[in-house]
Amino acid sequence: MEAFMSSPCLLTSGEPMSDANKRIPTFVNGLDQRMQGGIPQGHIVLLAGVSGSMKSSLGFSMLYNAVREGQASGIYVTMEQGKSSLQGHMANMGMDIEDPKVRSSIAIIDLADLRVQLDKKKMLDSEVDWMGQLIRQLTNYRESIGFDVLVFDSLGAFFTLTKMQNPRDAIFKLFEAVRRLGLTAFFICEMTGEEKKQFGEFGVEDYLSDGVIHLTMERTGDHVARKLAIVKMRHTDHVLGYHQWVWNPTEQKFSIS
């Protein structure tokens, strides 16, 4: 028997409610049925896991399939891979961004390119308002193309790239800006701490987010199984427990067992 739970609604000061009546499916076969149809519109969700747990692939597949099914348009912000590398990796999995069905509705922003440009100009980190630049760019895209979904890859890479002095305050500011824009957002982060049990590097990411999807890699002898769990999802009755998940290249979707 599967156990279900409804994650508590704990809102930070000034945080608008997301719309639990409108949901964006994850398009992970077997998962949406276990969480009332998908992610509540306007939620901020962490995709947390160790290296190699396919966090980026999950984030991109949710965006790609939402666009392909006509559910949303979106932006993928990358720092860990260059734009061409990311496109090549996802195309190898069967998710071709040049597909006419999705080409006009997915934009990839490579923030590492911006870092290189600033380094060429010999600008100091103290001279660059990284957070302001990012929020303005997201706002401009929101106003110009009206995108609905944001995938941010990743929080750790962003703060390594920008060398901000107070990342906890910056995360709060970023999440609040994303909420004001009315976006449904997926922020990718690493598991940290001595036993890799902390969601994110700074100890506030899971508290400030509306949901946490945890990706694990479990080794038994020479076999490694990837598993997925919904640890937290506000305004949602969702399944508890870890489920093995695999990629289906024919459907271009993940499935859980």
Buried (B, 14 or more C-beta within 10 A) or exposed (E): EEEEEEBEEEEEEEBEEBBBEEBBBBBBBBBBEBBBBBBBBBBBBBBBBEEEBBBBBBBBBBBBBBBBEEBBBBBBBBBBBBBEEBBEBBEEBBBBBEBEEBEEBBBBBBBBEBBEEBEEEEEEEEEBEBBEBBBEBBEEBBEEEEBBBBBBBBBBBBBBBBEBEEBBEBBBBBBBBBBBBEBBBBBBBBBBEEEEEBBBBBEBBBBBBBBBBBBBBEEEEEEEBBBBBBBBBBBBEBBEEBBEBEBEEEEBBBBBE
